Amino acid sequence: MYIYPDNLTAKAMLWLWELRDVGVIGVGLLVSILALTQTGIFIPLVLTAVYAFLSIRFDGTSILDFIRYAVAFLITKQQFYEWRM
């Protein structure tokens, strides 16, 4: 008898990121280091670090998803309150 996690429906994870995010971060770091050494520009490195931070996942929800939910709840979606006595 073999036991698989989530019946093979779970996405592949490596530490706190999905495998796709690890690939994007790796390629972004390579391009960022190349840009830093050739031109001295830090912007690609900063963008890669921001993407790496926002793509961290806890219990299936990334930090970017949490920020989107917070903005929708606090700013963009109308809240409806019904007062009764």
DOVEX-524297 format. One record per atom (N, C-alpha, C): atom name; x, y, z. Coordinates in steps of 0.05 Angstrom, whole numbers, plus 5000, padded with zeros to 4 digits. Last residue first. Layout:
<mivos>
mivo atome=CA | X=X | Y=Y | Z=Z
...
</mivos>
This chain:
<mivos>
mivo atome=N | X=4337 | Y=5922 | Z=5313
mivo atome=CA | X=4333 | Y=5924 | Z=5342
mivo atome=C | X=4317 | Y=5900 | Z=5352
mivo atome=N | X=4390 | Y=5922 | Z=5265
mivo atome=CA | X=4363 | Y=5915 | Z=5274
mivo atome=C | X=4361 | Y=5918 | Z=5305
mivo atome=N | X=4426 | Y=5939 | Z=5209
mivo atome=CA | X=4422 | Y=5944 | Z=5237
mivo atome=C | X=4393 | Y=5937 | Z=5244
mivo atome=N | X=4470 | Y=5912 | Z=5165
mivo atome=CA | X=4442 | Y=5914 | Z=5170
mivo atome=C | X=4437 | Y=5917 | Z=5201
mivo atome=N | X=4520 | Y=5929 | Z=5120
mivo atome=CA | X=4513 | Y=5925 | Z=5148
mivo atome=C | X=4483 | Y=5929 | Z=5151
mivo atome=N | X=4565 | Y=5912 | Z=5071
mivo atome=CA | X=4536 | Y=5916 | Z=5076
mivo atome=C | X=4530 | Y=5909 | Z=5105
mivo atome=N | X=4618 | Y=5940 | Z=5036
mivo atome=CA | X=4609 | Y=5925 | Z=5059
mivo atome=C | X=4580 | Y=5932 | Z=5065
mivo atome=N | X=4644 | Y=5935 | Z=4972
mivo atome=CA | X=4626 | Y=5949 | Z=4990
mivo atome=C | X=4617 | Y=5930 | Z=5012
mivo atome=N | X=4713 | Y=5928 | Z=4957
mivo atome=CA | X=4686 | Y=5916 | Z=4959
mivo atome=C | X=4669 | Y=5931 | Z=4979
mivo atome=N | X=4760 | Y=5960 | Z=4963
mivo atome=CA | X=4746 | Y=5959 | Z=4937
mivo atome=C | X=4718 | Y=5947 | Z=4939
mivo atome=N | X=4779 | Y=5962 | Z=5020
mivo atome=CA | X=4777 | Y=5985 | Z=5002
mivo atome=C | X=4757 | Y=5981 | Z=4979
mivo atome=N | X=4778 | Y=5916 | Z=5053
mivo atome=CA | X=4780 | Y=5943 | Z=5065
mivo atome=C | X=4774 | Y=5966 | Z=5046
mivo atome=N | X=4773 | Y=5872 | Z=5019
mivo atome=CA | X=4755 | Y=5875 | Z=5042
mivo atome=C | X=4755 | Y=5903 | Z=5052
mivo atome=N | X=4812 | Y=5881 | Z=4979
mivo atome=CA | X=4784 | Y=5878 | Z=4972
mivo atome=C | X=4765 | Y=5882 | Z=4995
mivo atome=N | X=4857 | Y=5883 | Z=5012
mivo atome=CA | X=4849 | Y=5907 | Z=4996
mivo atome=C | X=4820 | Y=5905 | Z=4988
mivo atome=N | X=4857 | Y=5830 | Z=5031
mivo atome=CA | X=4855 | Y=5852 | Z=5050
mivo atome=C | X=4846 | Y=5877 | Z=5035
mivo atome=N | X=4863 | Y=5800 | Z=4984
mivo atome=CA | X=4839 | Y=5796 | Z=5000
mivo atome=C | X=4835 | Y=5820 | Z=5019
mivo atome=N | X=4914 | Y=5818 | Z=4968
mivo atome=CA | X=4890 | Y=5823 | Z=4951
mivo atome=C | X=4865 | Y=5820 | Z=4967
mivo atome=N | X=4945 | Y=5799 | Z=5011
mivo atome=CA | X=4943 | Y=5828 | Z=5006
mivo atome=C | X=4919 | Y=5834 | Z=4989
mivo atome=N | X=4937 | Y=5743 | Z=5002
mivo atome=CA | X=4928 | Y=5756 | Z=5027
mivo atome=C | X=4926 | Y=5786 | Z=5024
mivo atome=N | X=4962 | Y=5738 | Z=4952
mivo atome=CA | X=4934 | Y=5732 | Z=4954
mivo atome=C | X=4923 | Y=5745 | Z=4980
mivo atome=N | X=5015 | Y=5751 | Z=4968
mivo atome=CA | X=5001 | Y=5768 | Z=4948
mivo atome=C | X=4971 | Y=5763 | Z=4949
mivo atome=N | X=5027 | Y=5707 | Z=5000
mivo atome=CA | X=5026 | Y=5734 | Z=5012
mivo atome=C | X=5011 | Y=5753 | Z=4994
mivo atome=N | X=4984 | Y=5651 | Z=4983
mivo atome=CA | X=5009 | Y=5667 | Z=4981
mivo atome=C | X=5005 | Y=5694 | Z=4995
mivo atome=N | X=4958 | Y=5594 | Z=5010
mivo atome=CA | X=4953 | Y=5622 | Z=5005
mivo atome=C | X=4979 | Y=5637 | Z=5005
mivo atome=N | X=4971 | Y=5542 | Z=5026
mivo atome=CA | X=4958 | Y=5546 | Z=5000
mivo atome=C | X=4952 | Y=5574 | Z=4993
mivo atome=N | X=4998 | Y=5548 | Z=5076
mivo atome=CA | X=4972 | Y=5534 | Z=5074
mivo atome=C | X=4957 | Y=5540 | Z=5049
mivo atome=N | X=5035 | Y=5599 | Z=5049
mivo atome=CA | X=5028 | Y=5586 | Z=5074
mivo atome=C | X=5001 | Y=5574 | Z=5072
mivo atome=N | X=5084 | Y=5618 | Z=5002
mivo atome=CA | X=5058 | Y=5606 | Z=5007
mivo atome=C | X=5057 | Y=5593 | Z=5035
mivo atome=N | X=5113 | Y=5673 | Z=4970
mivo atome=CA | X=5115 | Y=5654 | Z=4992
mivo atome=C | X=5087 | Y=5644 | Z=4998
mivo atome=N | X=5110 | Y=5713 | Z=4932
mivo atome=CA | X=5101 | Y=5687 | Z=4924
mivo atome=C | X=5105 | Y=5665 | Z=4946
mivo atome=N | X=5131 | Y=5760 | Z=4954
mivo atome=CA | X=5102 | Y=5758 | Z=4950
mivo atome=C | X=5092 | Y=5731 | Z=4942
mivo atome=N | X=5187 | Y=5747 | Z=4955
mivo atome=CA | X=5172 | Y=5752 | Z=4980
mivo atome=C | X=5142 | Y=5748 | Z=4976
mivo atome=N | X=5198 | Y=5743 | Z=4900
mivo atome=CA | X=5203 | Y=5720 | Z=4918
mivo atome=C | X=5188 | Y=5723 | Z=4944
mivo atome=N | X=5185 | Y=5794 | Z=4883
mivo atome=CA | X=5169 | Y=5771 | Z=4873
mivo atome=C | X=5173 | Y=5747 | Z=4891
mivo atome=N | X=5225 | Y=5822 | Z=4910
mivo atome=CA | X=5197 | Y=5828 | Z=4916
mivo atome=C | X=5179 | Y=5805 | Z=4906
mivo atome=N | X=5270 | Y=5801 | Z=4885
mivo atome=CA | X=5267 | Y=5797 | Z=4914
mivo atome=C | X=5238 | Y=5803 | Z=4922
mivo atome=N | X=5262 | Y=5818 | Z=4832
mivo atome=CA | X=5263 | Y=5790 | Z=4838
mivo atome=C | X=5259 | Y=5784 | Z=4868
mivo atome=N | X=5265 | Y=5874 | Z=4840
mivo atome=CA | X=5240 | Y=5862 | Z=4830
mivo atome=C | X=5239 | Y=5832 | Z=4835
mivo atome=N | X=5319 | Y=5878 | Z=4856
mivo atome=CA | X=5298 | Y=5886 | Z=4875
mivo atome=C | X=5271 | Y=5874 | Z=4866
mivo atome=N | X=5344 | Y=5861 | Z=4809
mivo atome=CA | X=5348 | Y=5846 | Z=4834
mivo atome=C | X=5327 | Y=5853 | Z=4854
mivo atome=N | X=5328 | Y=5901 | Z=4772
mivo atome=CA | X=5320 | Y=5873 | Z=4769
mivo atome=C | X=5323 | Y=5856 | Z=4794
mivo atome=N | X=5354 | Y=5948 | Z=4798
mivo atome=CA | X=5325 | Y=5945 | Z=4796
mivo atome=C | X=5316 | Y=5916 | Z=4790
mivo atome=N | X=5408 | Y=5958 | Z=4799
mivo atome=CA | X=5397 | Y=5941 | Z=4820
mivo atome=C | X=5367 | Y=5934 | Z=4816
mivo atome=N | X=5458 | Y=5962 | Z=4750
mivo atome=CA | X=5430 | Y=5968 | Z=4757
mivo atome=C | X=5420 | Y=5948 | Z=4777
mivo atome=N | X=5508 | Y=5952 | Z=4729
mivo atome=CA | X=5507 | Y=5964 | Z=4755
mivo atome=C | X=5479 | Y=5972 | Z=4764
mivo atome=N | X=5517 | Y=5926 | Z=4681
mivo atome=CA | X=5508 | Y=5954 | Z=4680
mivo atome=C | X=5508 | Y=5968 | Z=4707
mivo atome=N | X=5540 | Y=5876 | Z=4693
mivo atome=CA | X=5546 | Y=5889 | Z=4668
mivo atome=C | X=5539 | Y=5919 | Z=4668
mivo atome=N | X=5523 | Y=5861 | Z=4744
mivo atome=CA | X=5551 | Y=5860 | Z=4738
mivo atome=C | X=5558 | Y=5876 | Z=4712
mivo atome=N | X=5467 | Y=5867 | Z=4740
mivo atome=CA | X=5482 | Y=5881 | Z=4761
mivo atome=C | X=5512 | Y=5883 | Z=4754
mivo atome=N | X=5452 | Y=5833 | Z=4699
mivo atome=CA | X=5447 | Y=5861 | Z=4696
mivo atome=C | X=5464 | Y=5878 | Z=4716
mivo atome=N | X=5467 | Y=5784 | Z=4724
mivo atome=CA | X=5479 | Y=5792 | Z=4699
mivo atome=C | X=5476 | Y=5822 | Z=4694
mivo atome=N | X=5433 | Y=5785 | Z=4767
mivo atome=CA | X=5462 | Y=5785 | Z=4772
mivo atome=C | X=5477 | Y=5794 | Z=4747
mivo atome=N | X=5384 | Y=5782 | Z=4740
mivo atome=CA | X=5390 | Y=5804 | Z=4757
mivo atome=C | X=5420 | Y=5807 | Z=4762
mivo atome=N | X=5386 | Y=5733 | Z=4714
mivo atome=CA | X=5385 | Y=5757 | Z=4698
mivo atome=C | X=5392 | Y=5781 | Z=4714
mivo atome=N | X=5388 | Y=5700 | Z=4760
mivo atome=CA | X=5410 | Y=5699 | Z=4740
mivo atome=C | X=5410 | Y=5724 | Z=4723
mivo atome=N | X=5340 | Y=5714 | Z=4786
mivo atome=CA | X=5366 | Y=5719 | Z=4799
mivo atome=C | X=5389 | Y=5719 | Z=4779
mivo atome=N | X=5303 | Y=5695 | Z=4748
mivo atome=CA | X=5304 | Y=5723 | Z=4754
mivo atome=C | X=5330 | Y=5731 | Z=4768
mivo atome=N | X=5313 | Y=5641 | Z=4751
mivo atome=CA | X=5319 | Y=5655 | Z=4726
mivo atome=C | X=5321 | Y=5685 | Z=4731
mivo atome=N | X=5296 | Y=5634 | Z=4805
mivo atome=CA | X=5323 | Y=5626 | Z=4796
mivo atome=C | X=5331 | Y=5641 | Z=4771
mivo atome=N | X=5242 | Y=5650 | Z=4803
mivo atome=CA | X=5261 | Y=5664 | Z=4820
mivo atome=C | X=5290 | Y=5658 | Z=4812
mivo atome=N | X=5222 | Y=5612 | Z=4768
mivo atome=CA | X=5220 | Y=5640 | Z=4761
mivo atome=C | X=5240 | Y=5656 | Z=4777
mivo atome=N | X=5231 | Y=5565 | Z=4799
mivo atome=CA | X=5243 | Y=5568 | Z=4772
mivo atome=C | X=5244 | Y=5597 | Z=4764
mivo atome=N | X=5199 | Y=5576 | Z=4843
mivo atome=CA | X=5228 | Y=5572 | Z=4847
mivo atome=C | X=5242 | Y=5575 | Z=4820
mivo atome=N | X=5148 | Y=5577 | Z=4819
mivo atome=CA | X=5159 | Y=5601 | Z=4830
mivo atome=C | X=5189 | Y=5599 | Z=4835
mivo atome=N | X=5143 | Y=5522 | Z=4806
mivo atome=CA | X=5143 | Y=5542 | Z=4784
mivo atome=C | X=5155 | Y=5569 | Z=4794
mivo atome=N | X=5140 | Y=5500 | Z=4857
mivo atome=CA | X=5164 | Y=5494 | Z=4839
mivo atome=C | X=5166 | Y=5514 | Z=4816
mivo atome=N | X=5121 | Y=5546 | Z=4907
mivo atome=CA | X=5115 | Y=5525 | Z=4888
mivo atome=C | X=5139 | Y=5522 | Z=4869
mivo atome=N | X=5157 | Y=5557 | Z=4970
mivo atome=CA | X=5148 | Y=5565 | Z=4943
mivo atome=C | X=5139 | Y=5541 | Z=4927
mivo atome=N | X=5182 | Y=5543 | Z=5016
mivo atome=CA | X=5157 | Y=5558 | Z=5018
mivo atome=C | X=5145 | Y=5567 | Z=4991
mivo atome=N | X=5208 | Y=5484 | Z=4996
mivo atome=CA | X=5209 | Y=5502 | Z=5019
mivo atome=C | X=5182 | Y=5517 | Z=5021
mivo atome=N | X=5174 | Y=5469 | Z=4942
mivo atome=CA | X=5201 | Y=5469 | Z=4951
mivo atome=C | X=5204 | Y=5491 | Z=4971
mivo atome=N | X=5119 | Y=5431 | Z=4918
mivo atome=CA | X=5129 | Y=5453 | Z=4934
mivo atome=C | X=5159 | Y=5448 | Z=4940
mivo atome=N | X=5071 | Y=5415 | Z=4870
mivo atome=CA | X=5098 | Y=5410 | Z=4879
mivo atome=C | X=5109 | Y=5435 | Z=4894
mivo atome=N | X=5003 | Y=5412 | Z=4892
mivo atome=CA | X=5024 | Y=5423 | Z=4875
mivo atome=C | X=5051 | Y=5418 | Z=4887
mivo atome=N | X=4963 | Y=5353 | Z=4901
mivo atome=CA | X=4978 | Y=5376 | Z=4912
mivo atome=C | X=4999 | Y=5386 | Z=4892
mivo atome=N | X=4943 | Y=5307 | Z=4880
mivo atome=CA | X=4931 | Y=5332 | Z=4870
mivo atome=C | X=4946 | Y=5357 | Z=4881
mivo atome=N | X=4958 | Y=5257 | Z=4900
mivo atome=CA | X=4973 | Y=5269 | Z=4877
mivo atome=C | X=4960 | Y=5294 | Z=4865
mivo atome=N | X=4929 | Y=5253 | Z=4948
mivo atome=CA | X=4922 | Y=5237 | Z=4924
mivo atome=C | X=4933 | Y=5248 | Z=4898
mivo atome=N | X=4957 | Y=5282 | Z=4988
mivo atome=CA | X=4933 | Y=5294 | Z=4975
mivo atome=C | X=4926 | Y=5280 | Z=4949
mivo atome=N | X=5014 | Y=5242 | Z=4981
mivo atome=CA | X=5002 | Y=5267 | Z=4993
mivo atome=C | X=4980 | Y=5278 | Z=4976
mivo atome=N | X=5003 | Y=5172 | Z=4982
mivo atome=CA | X=5012 | Y=5195 | Z=4968
mivo atome=C | X=4999 | Y=5220 | Z=4981
mivo atome=N | X=5021 | Y=5109 | Z=5002
mivo atome=CA | X=5006 | Y=5133 | Z=5011
mivo atome=C | X=5018 | Y=5157 | Z=4997
mivo atome=N | X=5013 | Y=5043 | Z=4981
mivo atome=CA | X=5028 | Y=5068 | Z=4979
mivo atome=C | X=5010 | Y=5091 | Z=4987
mivo atome=N | X=5017 | Y=4976 | Z=5000
mivo atome=CA | X=5000 | Y=5000 | Z=5000
mivo atome=C | X=5018 | Y=5025 | Z=5000
</mivos>
